[in-house]
Structure formats: structure tokens, C-alpha cells
Amino acid sequence: MIPEGLKKGDKVALVATAKPVTKKEMKPFLDLMKTWGLEVIEGKFLYDTHHHFASTDENRAKDFEIAWTDESIKAVFCARGGYGSIRMLKHLPKDLFKTKKWLIGYSDITTLHLCANRHGLSSIHGPMALNVFNPNSQTNANFKQLKTALFEGNIEVDCSKSEIINPAAFKGELIGGNLSLLAASMGTAEQPKSKGKVLFIEEIDEYLYHFDRILQSMDRTGMFKNLAALIIGGVSKMKDNEVKFGQSAKEIVTEICAPYGFPIVFDFPAGHAAKNSTISLGTLCKFDNLFLRQNLK
């Protein structure tokens, strides 16, 4: 199920599902949405705080549920990541994602992408509201690509600077997101089915030994066995111990996946790096001639 594209005059929601945000931090995003011709409906608890989180689990879930079930709202933008989305799941209706609309976010929002994709609903892994407040050299390009996906239904990611192991054209439903949240889904209802799929993973600020442990565990579940391809996005700010692990992130991935022979695209420009390309999870992707393409119409 691919939601309808956006058009000028549409209403979209802005909710905080994880860490808290301030009005000052959200204002640049709200201003940007005005230039896109969109009316932003802010969640009731958007600017609330509760310990590490933007309001209580119940309140964050209520904001998300209200936004998702409001038929006048065509997309739900997440304010930021951090941690907390997984804590909302027990407070959300089990059939919530049967309603079609776009979910936009990345990082901790992976948990919600997995829920949506489990119900056959496509979603958008892309920049969030806080990224407008904390810009980098690629922020304008990132949001331009996001707008093209949402309004025109077209995604095209240039992979000419990527390193590719077992190079070959491939296609399949794109699944995945942040590695730690994928690991947290193992053995739950949100764990994605990977046979014939293209798996995308990205991570930040992780120890190499833990990165290896997660991938070893995922391999033991059979996650990699029948993939069409593996795409590795930003794997940034990786850390090591005093006793060195002895392998880089690329070497860890290559060794674990060597028995399977599928294409592996490293340095894919999406995730926590400056270039955070928009991709659609739960949607068919095609890779050929160093471009990954998706049609959202």
C-alpha cells in the first residue's frame, strides 16, 4: 500500500515520538512547510517533556494515534529521534497502520517503520523536523529530495560513490532502518521477513564489537540467508575498545555475508551522515547503473 502523494493545501501532522523538542527547534521546519504549501497540525504533547522523553509514553502514543486516524491529515512527520518510539507500541491500536498515509522519519522511527511495513504500508525513511534547526551542508538537498518523493512520487539515489561487493543489478522490496532498532525487533511481531528483500541498515556511535554482535545475531535468525541485496548506509562515529576489535565495520559485514554472495552496497548516502537521502521502506526498489530508484505512484 503506497499512500497518495502530497499537494499544496494538504494538512500534515508533526509529533514527537521519542526525545523532547522545543518551539525554537521546530520553527524552522514549520517555516519550511509553509513554503511547501502545507498546513502543519502540531501534536497536543509536541512540546511536553517527561524525563528523557517528549511527554509520557501514553501521551506520545495518543498524539500519534490522533494524527494517524485523522482522515484530513495526509502525512505524519516525526520531530526527532533519540529513543522512545518502541515504548509507545503497547499503547497503539494493533490495526492502526491499516490507514494509508505517509510516515516520515529515521533513526528511532525505525520501530514505527517496521510496524507500518508489517501491515504492507510503505513509509518514508528521510530527514526529520529537527534537521532543519541543525543544518549541515546537505540539509537543503536532503529536504529537496524528500519533497520530490512526497509530491512527485519519484526517488532516485546516486550511488556512484558507493563501494559495491558482488556488483550486479537487483530489485526487491526495501526493508530495514537503524541497526539497533532492527535488532530490538528480533523475535517480535515487528521483525521483518527478509526472503527476497533488499535490506537497508545504518548506525551511529556504536562499538565495533557490539556492531558485530548484532549482525552475528541477525545472521543466526536467518535474516541474511535469502536477501536479494544488502545496502549499508551511514555507519558513522564507530568506536573501539582499548583492546582493538581488529576489523572495520565494512570488514565485519563482508565476512558475515560472504557465504551468501548477494550484492552489498557500502557507503549508501542515507542515515546519520550529512547526506541523508530519502528512501521508501516497504516499497519495491530497483538498482542498476549505480542508481537506486523507486516509484511511489
Backbone as CSV, one residue per row, in Angstrom:
resi,resn,N_x,N_y,N_z,CA_x,CA_y,CA_z,C_x,C_y,C_z
1,MET,0.849,-1.188,0.000,0.000,0.000,0.000,0.887,1.241,0.000
2,ILE,0.840,1.995,-1.083,1.615,3.233,-1.182,0.655,4.406,-1.001
3,PRO,0.848,5.244,0.020,-0.054,6.386,0.229,-0.024,7.354,-0.946
4,GLU,-1.068,8.168,-1.033,-1.135,9.182,-2.086,-0.085,10.262,-1.836
5,GLY,0.381,10.866,-2.927,1.336,11.954,-2.808,0.701,13.201,-2.209
6,LEU,1.544,14.089,-1.725,1.052,15.334,-1.139,0.847,16.383,-2.219
7,LYS,0.038,17.380,-1.903,-0.168,18.523,-2.785,-0.347,19.766,-1.923
8,LYS,-0.163,20.916,-2.523,-0.325,22.157,-1.776,-1.718,22.244,-1.168
9,GLY,-1.777,22.719,0.066,-3.039,22.817,0.774,-3.307,21.646,1.698
10,ASP,-2.529,20.571,1.576,-2.734,19.405,2.427,-2.349,19.704,3.880
11,LYS,-2.994,18.977,4.787,-2.639,19.035,6.195,-1.682,17.889,6.516
12,VAL,-0.656,18.176,7.303,0.256,17.157,7.788,0.423,17.344,9.291
13,ALA,0.777,16.287,9.992,0.950,16.352,11.438,2.431,16.353,11.796
14,LEU,2.738,16.972,12.922,4.084,16.953,13.484,3.967,16.431,14.914
15,VAL,4.595,15.290,15.187,4.512,14.675,16.509,5.912,14.292,16.988
16,ALA,6.066,14.220,18.302,7.325,13.790,18.919,7.101,12.417,19.531
17,THR,7.789,11.412,18.994,7.592,10.039,19.459,8.726,9.556,20.356
18,ALA,9.767,10.374,20.512,10.938,9.933,21.264,11.409,11.042,22.211
19,LYS,12.560,11.661,21.913,13.099,12.707,22.776,12.335,14.018,22.607
20,PRO,12.432,14.914,23.596,11.673,16.173,23.539,12.261,17.189,22.572
21,VAL,11.412,18.136,22.165,11.828,19.237,21.299,11.225,20.532,21.839
22,THR,11.754,21.655,21.363,11.257,22.962,21.774,10.618,23.680,20.588
23,LYS,9.851,24.724,20.889,9.259,25.525,19.821,10.337,26.166,18.957
24,LYS,11.427,26.600,19.590,12.528,27.201,18.838,13.108,26.205,17.842
25,GLU,13.230,24.954,18.259,13.800,23.932,17.380,12.863,23.572,16.229
26,MET,11.575,23.670,16.437,10.611,23.283,15.408,10.265,24.408,14.440
27,LYS,10.502,25.661,14.825,10.092,26.791,13.989,10.676,26.743,12.576
28,PRO,11.979,26.446,12.384,12.492,26.393,11.009,11.770,25.363,10.145
29,PHE,11.397,24.233,10.726,10.645,23.221,9.972,9.260,23.732,9.615
30,LEU,8.592,24.365,10.570,7.257,24.907,10.302,7.306,25.950,9.193
31,ASP,8.355,26.773,9.212,8.522,27.775,8.151,8.751,27.102,6.801
32,LEU,9.532,26.033,6.791,9.788,25.304,5.541,8.499,24.706,4.996
33,MET,7.679,24.147,5.857,6.432,23.541,5.404,5.485,24.573,4.784
34,LYS,5.544,25.804,5.284,4.739,26.880,4.681,5.165,27.112,3.235
35,THR,6.464,27.055,2.973,6.950,27.251,1.600,6.535,26.085,0.706
36,TRP,6.286,24.917,1.310,5.808,23.760,0.544,4.296,23.826,0.337
37,GLY,3.639,24.786,0.989,2.195,24.911,0.865,1.418,23.968,1.747
38,LEU,2.043,23.479,2.817,1.393,22.523,3.706,0.965,23.181,5.014
39,GLU,-0.143,22.733,5.560,-0.616,23.190,6.864,-0.215,22.160,7.909
40,VAL,0.574,22.575,8.889,1.079,21.641,9.900,0.189,21.661,11.141
41,ILE,-0.291,20.487,11.530,-1.071,20.319,12.755,-0.130,19.752,13.822
42,GLU,0.127,20.523,14.862,1.055,20.094,15.897,0.350,19.195,16.913
43,GLY,1.048,18.147,17.342,0.511,17.269,18.366,0.304,18.015,19.678
44,LYS,-0.706,17.623,20.422,-1.033,18.282,21.687,0.138,18.251,22.652
45,PHE,0.911,17.172,22.622,2.016,16.998,23.566,3.377,17.190,22.903
46,LEU,3.398,17.871,21.754,4.633,18.039,20.987,5.740,18.673,21.816
47,TYR,5.393,19.668,22.639,6.409,20.403,23.392,6.438,20.027,24.878
48,ASP,5.846,18.892,25.192,5.853,18.406,26.568,7.181,17.692,26.846
49,THR,7.487,17.462,28.105,8.666,16.680,28.484,8.320,15.762,29.648
50,HIS,8.950,14.605,29.661,8.788,13.653,30.759,10.066,12.829,30.835
51,HIS,10.923,13.181,31.795,12.227,12.535,31.918,13.000,12.665,30.592
52,HIS,13.376,11.539,30.021,14.164,11.506,28.783,13.309,11.760,27.543
53,PHE,11.996,11.803,27.718,11.087,11.721,26.576,10.229,12.974,26.382
54,ALA,9.625,13.052,25.204,8.643,14.104,24.915,7.296,13.629,25.444
55,SER,6.998,13.925,26.677,5.788,13.514,27.374,5.838,12.022,27.723
56,THR,4.776,11.551,28.352,4.709,10.150,28.759,4.507,9.252,27.536
57,ASP,4.748,7.959,27.718,4.519,7.011,26.625,3.077,7.089,26.133
58,GLU,2.133,7.167,27.077,0.719,7.213,26.716,0.387,8.475,25.920
59,ASN,0.931,9.602,26.330,0.636,10.861,25.629,1.249,10.892,24.239
60,ARG,2.466,10.411,24.119,3.103,10.385,22.794,2.332,9.457,21.859
61,ALA,1.902,8.331,22.407,1.111,7.397,21.601,-0.226,8.016,21.201
62,LYS,-0.845,8.758,22.113,-2.128,9.394,21.811,-1.974,10.428,20.700
63,ASP,-0.929,11.254,20.774,-0.663,12.220,19.706,-0.512,11.513,18.362
64,PHE,0.233,10.424,18.360,0.477,9.702,17.109,-0.821,9.077,16.600
65,GLU,-1.591,8.473,17.480,-2.845,7.828,17.073,-3.832,8.852,16.521
66,ILE,-3.959,9.989,17.180,-4.884,11.027,16.714,-4.480,11.508,15.319
67,ALA,-3.181,11.753,15.137,-2.697,12.210,13.833,-2.946,11.153,12.764
68,TRP,-2.749,9.887,13.131,-2.846,8.826,12.131,-4.295,8.533,11.748
69,THR,-5.204,8.694,12.672,-6.604,8.363,12.387,-7.404,9.541,11.854
70,ASP,-6.834,10.741,11.873,-7.498,11.924,11.332,-7.419,11.871,9.805
71,GLU,-8.558,11.670,9.167,-8.579,11.493,7.711,-8.142,12.738,6.947
72,SER,-8.206,13.904,7.588,-7.807,15.129,6.905,-6.286,15.291,6.855
73,ILE,-5.567,14.523,7.651,-4.107,14.601,7.699,-3.525,13.571,6.745
74,LYS,-2.656,14.021,5.830,-2.150,13.170,4.759,-0.776,12.579,5.038
75,ALA,-0.069,13.088,6.037,1.259,12.572,6.366,1.579,12.926,7.808
76,VAL,2.414,12.103,8.445,2.850,12.352,9.812,4.368,12.483,9.823
77,PHE,4.835,13.693,10.146,6.267,13.951,10.268,6.686,13.748,11.726
78,CYS,7.796,13.077,11.936,8.329,12.911,13.284,9.334,14.013,13.575
79,ALA,9.264,14.534,14.796,10.064,15.704,15.159,11.544,15.385,15.251
80,ARG,11.870,14.247,15.873,13.270,13.858,16.042,13.326,12.396,16.472
81,GLY,14.537,11.870,16.559,14.724,10.505,17.023,15.196,10.498,18.462
82,GLY,16.241,9.705,18.719,16.744,9.546,20.072,16.381,8.177,20.589
83,TYR,15.422,8.118,21.495,14.902,6.845,21.991,13.512,7.064,22.580
84,GLY,12.636,6.120,22.322,11.322,6.190,22.936,10.170,5.645,22.120
85,SER,10.307,5.577,20.794,9.180,5.143,19.961,8.720,3.741,20.314
86,ILE,9.652,2.863,20.640,9.294,1.479,20.943,8.406,1.393,22.192
87,ARG,8.546,2.376,23.088,7.765,2.376,24.324,6.292,2.701,24.069
88,MET,5.998,3.278,22.886,4.609,3.633,22.558,3.800,2.451,22.045
89,LEU,4.469,1.420,21.554,3.773,0.379,20.795,2.638,-0.266,21.566
90,LYS,2.841,-0.522,22.851,1.797,-1.195,23.633,0.575,-0.314,23.839
91,HIS,0.699,0.979,23.517,-0.426,1.905,23.668,-1.113,2.226,22.337
92,LEU,-0.634,1.655,21.245,-1.218,1.914,19.929,-2.153,0.781,19.517
93,PRO,-3.269,1.099,18.841,-4.165,0.046,18.350,-3.423,-0.873,17.383
94,LYS,-3.719,-2.167,17.449,-3.000,-3.136,16.620,-3.266,-2.937,15.130
95,ASP,-4.419,-2.373,14.783,-4.766,-2.205,13.370,-4.549,-0.773,12.890
96,LEU,-3.777,0.022,13.638,-3.625,1.438,13.320,-3.102,1.666,11.912
97,PHE,-2.112,0.872,11.502,-1.441,1.139,10.232,-2.189,0.581,9.020
98,LYS,-3.432,0.188,9.223,-4.270,-0.157,8.072,-4.737,1.102,7.345
99,THR,-4.621,2.241,8.012,-4.935,3.531,7.381,-3.722,3.997,6.586
100,LYS,-3.947,4.407,5.338,-2.837,4.795,4.463,-2.511,6.276,4.590
101,LYS,-1.293,6.567,4.997,-0.733,7.916,4.918,0.763,7.782,5.113
102,TRP,1.482,8.830,4.781,2.934,8.757,4.859,3.438,8.973,6.286
103,LEU,4.364,8.138,6.696,5.138,8.301,7.924,6.545,8.712,7.506
104,ILE,7.064,9.803,8.087,8.376,10.315,7.697,9.284,10.422,8.917
105,GLY,10.462,9.804,8.826,11.439,9.881,9.895,12.516,8.827,9.719
106,TYR,13.505,8.836,10.587,14.556,7.819,10.551,15.082,7.615,11.969
107,SER,16.152,6.854,12.114,16.766,6.580,13.411,15.776,5.826,14.303
108,ASP,15.379,6.404,15.439,14.464,5.726,16.359,13.107,5.440,15.722
109,ILE,12.777,6.159,14.663,11.486,5.976,13.984,11.455,4.641,13.236
110,THR,12.601,3.976,13.129,12.656,2.647,12.516,11.598,1.721,13.111
111,THR,11.391,1.806,14.420,10.382,0.979,15.080,9.005,1.163,14.447
112,LEU,8.638,2.398,14.148,7.328,2.679,13.547,7.306,2.268,12.083
113,HIS,8.435,2.423,11.386,8.515,1.924,10.005,8.257,0.419,9.973
114,LEU,8.858,-0.311,10.902,8.679,-1.761,10.937,7.213,-2.118,11.148
115,CYS,6.528,-1.364,12.009,5.097,-1.599,12.245,4.286,-1.343,10.980
116,ALA,4.555,-0.220,10.329,3.829,0.121,9.113,4.087,-0.909,8.013
117,ASN,5.350,-1.240,7.815,5.710,-2.185,6.750,5.144,-3.568,7.011
118,ARG,5.025,-3.959,8.288,4.443,-5.250,8.638,3.011,-5.350,8.139
119,HIS,2.316,-4.200,8.086,0.930,-4.173,7.594,0.859,-3.902,6.086
120,GLY,2.011,-3.963,5.422,2.028,-3.767,3.981,2.007,-2.320,3.550
121,LEU,2.256,-1.403,4.484,2.195,0.024,4.191,3.587,0.591,3.953
122,SER,3.764,1.285,2.854,5.032,1.948,2.558,5.219,3.161,3.467
123,SER,6.479,3.495,3.747,6.797,4.638,4.597,8.064,5.311,4.092
124,ILE,8.360,6.494,4.632,9.496,7.276,4.165,10.582,7.337,5.233
125,HIS,11.745,6.806,4.896,12.943,6.945,5.728,13.676,8.174,5.200
126,GLY,13.606,9.267,5.968,14.180,10.516,5.495,14.311,11.536,6.605
127,PRO,14.761,12.733,6.284,15.048,13.753,7.291,13.828,14.142,8.109
128,MET,14.099,14.600,9.340,13.042,14.963,10.287,13.089,16.449,10.601
129,ALA,12.108,16.905,11.366,11.953,18.333,11.624,13.190,18.952,12.267
130,LEU,13.794,18.276,13.228,14.947,18.836,13.931,16.117,19.092,13.005
131,ASN,16.182,18.356,11.895,17.298,18.523,10.963,17.305,19.895,10.308
132,VAL,16.160,20.576,10.246,16.130,21.928,9.686,16.753,22.910,10.674
133,PHE,16.571,22.657,11.969,17.142,23.512,13.015,18.653,23.309,13.136
134,ASN,19.110,22.077,12.884,20.540,21.752,12.947,21.044,21.409,11.548
135,PRO,21.172,22.406,10.679,21.504,22.126,9.288,22.976,21.744,9.085
136,ASN,23.241,21.057,7.985,24.607,20.817,7.534,24.676,21.146,6.051
137,SER,25.767,20.821,5.429,25.963,21.196,4.026,24.976,20.520,3.083
138,GLN,24.324,19.449,3.543,23.422,18.692,2.675,21.939,18.867,3.030
139,THR,21.647,19.657,4.050,20.267,19.742,4.538,19.292,20.188,3.450
140,ASN,19.630,21.241,2.714,18.728,21.723,1.664,18.482,20.649,0.612
141,ALA,19.541,19.965,0.212,19.411,18.899,-0.786,18.589,17.739,-0.234
142,ASN,18.790,17.417,1.048,18.034,16.322,1.667,16.537,16.604,1.647
143,PHE,16.142,17.836,2.010,14.717,18.157,2.047,14.148,18.357,0.648
144,LYS,14.962,18.779,-0.290,14.502,18.872,-1.672,14.171,17.482,-2.201
145,GLN,15.013,16.511,-1.872,14.759,15.139,-2.294,13.513,14.571,-1.612
146,LEU,13.339,14.922,-0.333,12.141,14.485,0.388,10.887,15.059,-0.260
147,LYS,10.912,16.333,-0.616,9.755,16.963,-1.251,9.434,16.302,-2.587
148,THR,10.470,15.990,-3.367,10.259,15.328,-4.652,9.581,13.979,-4.461
149,ALA,9.993,13.242,-3.440,9.383,11.940,-3.175,7.917,12.090,-2.789
150,LEU,7.630,13.031,-1.894,6.271,13.172,-1.365,5.304,13.803,-2.364
151,PHE,5.784,14.764,-3.149,4.901,15.489,-4.070,4.881,14.874,-5.472
152,GLU,6.004,14.333,-5.916,6.099,13.831,-7.291,6.163,12.308,-7.371
153,GLY,6.405,11.656,-6.240,6.422,10.198,-6.227,7.647,9.577,-6.850
154,ASN,8.743,10.316,-6.850,9.950,9.818,-7.504,11.136,9.829,-6.542
155,ILE,11.844,8.708,-6.479,13.066,8.609,-5.676,14.191,8.089,-6.563
156,GLU,15.296,8.794,-6.559,16.482,8.378,-7.311,17.712,8.732,-6.480
157,VAL,18.484,7.727,-6.079,19.649,7.937,-5.240,20.904,7.570,-6.022
158,ASP,21.808,8.524,-6.130,23.069,8.330,-6.837,24.032,7.536,-5.944
159,CYS,24.430,6.368,-6.404,25.346,5.506,-5.650,26.717,5.415,-6.310
160,SER,27.049,6.402,-7.125,28.309,6.343,-7.869,29.532,6.390,-6.955
161,LYS,29.358,6.897,-5.723,30.481,6.945,-4.787,30.471,5.776,-3.807
162,SER,29.574,4.841,-4.030,29.465,3.680,-3.148,30.446,2.591,-3.564
163,GLU,30.896,1.840,-2.582,31.693,0.638,-2.842,30.742,-0.543,-2.896
164,ILE,30.849,-1.363,-3.942,29.905,-2.461,-4.128,30.645,-3.788,-4.173
165,ILE,30.234,-4.699,-3.310,30.748,-6.059,-3.304,29.767,-6.942,-4.070
166,ASN,30.282,-7.855,-4.892,29.431,-8.702,-5.745,28.504,-7.841,-6.608
167,PRO,29.051,-6.900,-7.372,28.208,-5.957,-8.121,27.283,-6.652,-9.118
168,ALA,26.017,-6.236,-9.085,25.007,-6.758,-10.008,23.758,-5.920,-9.852
169,ALA,22.946,-5.871,-10.901,21.650,-5.223,-10.792,20.767,-6.074,-9.875
170,PHE,19.867,-5.413,-9.128,18.967,-6.160,-8.260,17.681,-5.362,-8.054
171,LYS,16.660,-6.048,-7.566,15.406,-5.386,-7.220,14.725,-6.184,-6.111
172,GLY,13.847,-5.527,-5.407,13.114,-6.176,-4.327,12.514,-5.140,-3.410
173,GLU,11.653,-5.572,-2.516,11.077,-4.662,-1.530,12.160,-4.205,-0.566
174,LEU,12.245,-2.904,-0.354,13.253,-2.345,0.530,12.729,-2.356,1.968
175,ILE,13.511,-2.948,2.876,13.130,-3.019,4.283,14.303,-2.558,5.141
176,GLY,14.062,-2.323,6.447,15.169,-2.056,7.345,15.098,-0.723,8.045
177,GLY,16.294,-0.138,8.285,16.413,1.112,9.022,17.609,1.064,9.948
178,ASN,17.457,1.643,11.125,18.557,1.681,12.080,18.837,0.281,12.627
179,LEU,20.121,-0.094,12.678,20.500,-1.452,13.034,20.071,-1.829,14.450
180,SER,20.266,-0.932,15.404,19.912,-1.253,16.789,18.418,-1.507,16.939
181,LEU,17.597,-0.753,16.229,16.143,-0.949,16.304,15.724,-2.212,15.565
182,LEU,16.424,-2.558,14.483,16.167,-3.833,13.818,16.479,-4.988,14.762
183,ALA,17.621,-4.874,15.467,17.986,-5.913,16.425,16.933,-6.042,17.515
184,ALA,16.385,-4.909,17.953,15.361,-4.923,19.004,14.071,-5.586,18.531
185,SER,13.865,-5.655,17.216,12.636,-6.258,16.683,12.736,-7.772,16.555
186,MET,13.944,-8.332,16.691,14.108,-9.766,16.501,13.247,-10.551,17.501
187,GLY,12.442,-11.457,17.010,11.582,-12.266,17.852,10.270,-11.615,18.220
188,THR,10.018,-10.393,17.713,8.755,-9.706,17.977,7.893,-9.697,16.721
189,ALA,6.696,-9.180,16.856,5.796,-9.085,15.702,6.333,-8.137,14.646
190,GLU,7.232,-7.237,15.042,7.763,-6.250,14.095,8.944,-6.766,13.275
191,GLN,9.486,-7.925,13.625,10.636,-8.443,12.883,10.273,-8.617,11.417
192,PRO,11.034,-7.982,10.513,10.677,-8.076,9.091,11.027,-9.433,8.488
193,LYS,10.240,-9.837,7.518,10.560,-11.035,6.734,11.509,-10.617,5.619
194,SER,12.612,-11.337,5.488,13.682,-10.849,4.614,13.839,-11.608,3.308
195,LYS,13.164,-12.721,3.129,13.363,-13.520,1.928,13.041,-12.722,0.664
196,GLY,14.021,-12.611,-0.219,13.841,-11.901,-1.475,13.830,-10.397,-1.352
197,LYS,14.077,-9.878,-0.154,14.012,-8.433,0.090,15.403,-7.789,-0.049
198,VAL,15.405,-6.471,-0.120,16.633,-5.674,-0.081,16.683,-5.033,1.305
199,LEU,17.692,-5.387,2.089,17.787,-4.906,3.462,18.703,-3.689,3.531
200,PHE,18.192,-2.615,4.119,18.960,-1.387,4.345,19.234,-1.259,5.834
201,ILE,20.496,-0.993,6.191,20.831,-0.736,7.593,21.757,0.465,7.700
202,GLU,21.645,1.173,8.816,22.529,2.288,9.125,22.695,2.352,10.633
203,GLU,23.792,2.973,11.089,24.044,3.041,12.522,24.984,4.201,12.838
204,ILE,24.999,4.616,14.085,25.859,5.704,14.529,26.321,5.439,15.963
205,ASP,27.541,5.862,16.261,28.028,5.914,17.638,27.945,4.550,18.336
206,GLU,28.420,3.525,17.651,28.332,2.166,18.200,29.733,1.554,18.302
207,TYR,29.941,0.738,19.302,31.198,-0.008,19.418,31.241,-1.115,18.365
208,LEU,32.432,-1.321,17.806,32.579,-2.321,16.750,32.204,-3.715,17.243
209,TYR,32.558,-4.053,18.478,32.224,-5.394,18.970,30.712,-5.570,19.065
210,HIS,30.001,-4.492,19.427,28.539,-4.583,19.532,27.915,-4.616,18.150
211,PHE,28.463,-3.859,17.219,28.035,-3.898,15.822,28.148,-5.327,15.303
212,ASP,29.273,-5.978,15.591,29.486,-7.363,15.176,28.479,-8.296,15.851
213,ARG,28.241,-8.099,17.134,27.323,-8.972,17.867,25.902,-8.888,17.308
214,ILE,25.462,-7.670,16.990,24.129,-7.522,16.410,24.022,-8.263,15.085
215,LEU,25.009,-8.068,14.213,24.965,-8.704,12.899,25.076,-10.225,13.017
216,GLN,25.915,-10.706,13.950,26.009,-12.158,14.161,24.662,-12.715,14.604
217,SER,23.980,-12.000,15.500,22.679,-12.453,15.991,21.640,-12.448,14.874
218,MET,21.643,-11.399,14.061,20.703,-11.340,12.945,20.962,-12.469,11.954
219,ASP,22.230,-12.772,11.736,22.580,-13.864,10.838,22.053,-15.189,11.374
220,ARG,22.124,-15.378,12.689,21.645,-16.618,13.291,20.133,-16.788,13.148
221,THR,19.414,-15.680,13.004,17.965,-15.772,12.779,17.626,-16.125,11.327
222,GLY,18.640,-16.091,10.441,18.405,-16.336,9.026,18.097,-15.083,8.242
223,MET,18.277,-13.912,8.865,17.922,-12.645,8.236,18.651,-12.422,6.906
224,PHE,19.914,-12.855,6.809,20.718,-12.566,5.621,20.657,-13.665,4.565
225,LYS,20.170,-14.834,4.926,20.320,-16.019,4.087,19.744,-15.858,2.692
226,ASN,18.564,-15.291,2.583,17.884,-15.230,1.276,17.610,-13.803,0.810
227,LEU,18.467,-12.865,1.213,18.319,-11.487,0.755,18.599,-11.361,-0.744
228,ALA,17.937,-10.387,-1.373,18.279,-10.038,-2.754,19.537,-9.175,-2.775
229,ALA,19.682,-8.336,-1.749,20.851,-7.453,-1.653,20.864,-6.818,-0.264
230,LEU,22.022,-6.278,0.095,22.192,-5.576,1.369,22.746,-4.191,1.079
231,ILE,22.112,-3.169,1.669,22.554,-1.783,1.494,22.989,-1.245,2.847
232,ILE,24.220,-0.773,2.923,24.762,-0.231,4.165,24.843,1.289,4.036
233,GLY,24.004,1.980,4.797,24.012,3.435,4.773,25.101,3.992,5.664
234,GLY,24.860,5.148,6.242,25.854,5.764,7.110,26.147,4.895,8.322
235,VAL,27.386,4.519,8.488,27.851,3.813,9.680,28.937,4.713,10.263
236,SER,28.494,5.685,11.046,29.378,6.789,11.421,29.689,6.812,12.909
237,LYS,30.823,7.455,13.234,31.282,7.638,14.616,31.401,6.305,15.360
238,MET,31.860,5.277,14.654,32.045,3.974,15.283,33.195,4.039,16.281
239,LYS,33.057,3.286,17.377,34.036,3.332,18.462,34.708,1.972,18.648
240,ASP,35.888,2.003,19.252,36.620,0.774,19.520,37.065,0.771,20.971
241,ASN,37.411,-0.399,21.482,37.894,-0.524,22.850,39.414,-0.376,22.901
242,GLU,39.946,-0.340,24.117,41.400,-0.265,24.279,42.061,-1.473,23.630
243,VAL,41.462,-2.645,23.819,41.886,-3.830,23.073,41.108,-3.817,21.764
244,LYS,41.781,-3.532,20.666,41.115,-3.289,19.394,40.356,-4.513,18.902
245,PHE,39.215,-4.240,18.257,38.408,-5.330,17.722,39.109,-6.014,16.557
246,GLY,39.796,-5.249,15.738,40.601,-5.838,14.672,39.952,-5.844,13.303
247,GLN,38.712,-5.408,13.206,38.024,-5.316,11.925,37.244,-4.011,11.857
248,SER,37.154,-3.446,10.663,36.308,-2.280,10.449,34.869,-2.745,10.265
249,ALA,33.940,-1.791,10.259,32.534,-2.140,10.042,32.344,-2.832,8.692
250,LYS,33.018,-2.349,7.667,32.911,-2.973,6.339,33.426,-4.404,6.363
251,GLU,34.525,-4.621,7.059,35.095,-5.970,7.125,34.182,-6.914,7.892
252,ILE,33.539,-6.412,8.928,32.597,-7.237,9.694,31.434,-7.685,8.806
253,VAL,30.834,-6.722,8.095,29.700,-7.035,7.218,30.114,-8.009,6.122
254,THR,31.246,-7.735,5.484,31.699,-8.563,4.366,31.941,-10.000,4.804
255,GLU,32.555,-10.177,5.969,32.848,-11.534,6.460,31.575,-12.297,6.776
256,ILE,30.633,-11.666,7.464,29.397,-12.348,7.853,28.563,-12.729,6.631
257,CYS,28.541,-11.871,5.624,27.673,-12.095,4.461,28.364,-12.839,3.315
258,ALA,29.646,-13.129,3.455,30.405,-13.789,2.388,29.765,-15.089,1.896
259,PRO,29.181,-15.926,2.758,28.615,-17.192,2.256,27.431,-17.035,1.316
260,TYR,26.823,-15.857,1.275,25.564,-15.717,0.556,25.715,-15.155,-0.861
261,GLY,26.716,-14.365,-1.103,27.024,-13.921,-2.460,26.144,-12.829,-3.035
262,PHE,25.236,-12.240,-2.236,24.387,-11.184,-2.788,25.173,-9.865,-2.863
263,PRO,24.692,-8.922,-3.694,25.359,-7.607,-3.763,25.278,-6.874,-2.426
264,ILE,26.364,-6.210,-2.055,26.410,-5.376,-0.858,26.843,-3.979,-1.291
265,VAL,26.001,-2.996,-1.047,26.299,-1.609,-1.399,26.725,-0.878,-0.126
266,PHE,28.000,-0.523,-0.044,28.505,0.231,1.096,28.451,1.729,0.802
267,ASP,28.490,2.524,1.857,28.523,3.994,1.739,27.303,4.544,1.011
268,PHE,26.158,3.896,1.191,24.920,4.405,0.621,24.567,5.705,1.351
269,PRO,24.240,6.772,0.620,24.076,8.090,1.253,22.741,8.277,1.958
270,ALA,22.544,7.538,3.064,21.332,7.683,3.869,21.653,7.279,5.301
271,GLY,20.999,7.952,6.246,21.229,7.645,7.649,21.703,8.864,8.411
272,HIS,22.620,8.656,9.355,23.071,9.725,10.237,24.214,10.559,9.673
273,ALA,24.620,10.316,8.443,25.645,11.137,7.812,25.017,12.435,7.303
274,ALA,25.871,13.352,6.818,25.364,14.640,6.321,24.355,14.434,5.195
275,LYS,24.665,13.556,4.260,23.746,13.243,3.172,22.788,12.158,3.627
276,ASN,21.524,12.528,3.796,20.501,11.590,4.244,19.426,11.507,3.173
277,SER,19.682,10.692,2.171,18.764,10.562,1.047,17.440,9.949,1.486
278,THR,16.373,10.395,0.873,15.050,9.829,1.109,14.920,8.499,0.393
279,ILE,14.448,7.479,1.116,14.107,6.195,0.513,12.759,5.759,1.081
280,SER,12.095,4.858,0.396,10.792,4.383,0.853,10.895,2.928,1.287
281,LEU,10.671,2.687,2.572,10.670,1.334,3.101,9.315,0.688,2.834
282,GLY,9.337,-0.621,2.572,8.102,-1.315,2.221,7.693,-1.126,0.780
283,THR,8.622,-0.613,-0.043,8.346,-0.313,-1.452,9.402,-0.973,-2.334
284,LEU,8.995,-1.414,-3.510,9.930,-2.009,-4.457,11.024,-1.010,-4.825
285,CYS,12.265,-1.481,-4.848,13.367,-0.658,-5.340,14.090,-1.423,-6.439
286,LYS,14.692,-0.659,-7.328,15.487,-1.247,-8.404,16.850,-0.566,-8.424
287,PHE,17.899,-1.368,-8.536,19.261,-0.844,-8.567,19.923,-1.270,-9.868
288,ASP,20.397,-0.270,-10.628,21.078,-0.543,-11.890,21.838,0.708,-12.290
289,ASN,22.974,0.514,-12.893,23.787,1.637,-13.361,24.073,2.659,-12.258
290,LEU,24.324,2.130,-11.059,24.727,2.940,-9.900,23.645,3.897,-9.411
291,PHE,22.388,3.620,-9.721,21.281,4.396,-9.170,20.272,3.454,-8.519
292,LEU,19.775,3.845,-7.353,18.656,3.142,-6.741,17.413,3.975,-7.012
293,ARG,16.387,3.346,-7.573,15.179,4.060,-7.976,13.932,3.428,-7.370
294,GLN,12.977,4.307,-7.026,11.681,3.852,-6.528,10.585,4.733,-7.112
295,ASN,9.451,4.114,-7.449,8.301,4.836,-7.966,7.191,4.746,-6.936
296,LEU,6.738,5.903,-6.433,5.737,5.935,-5.374,4.344,6.244,-5.902
297,LYS,4.139,6.122,-7.182,2.816,6.404,-7.760,2.057,5.120,-8.000
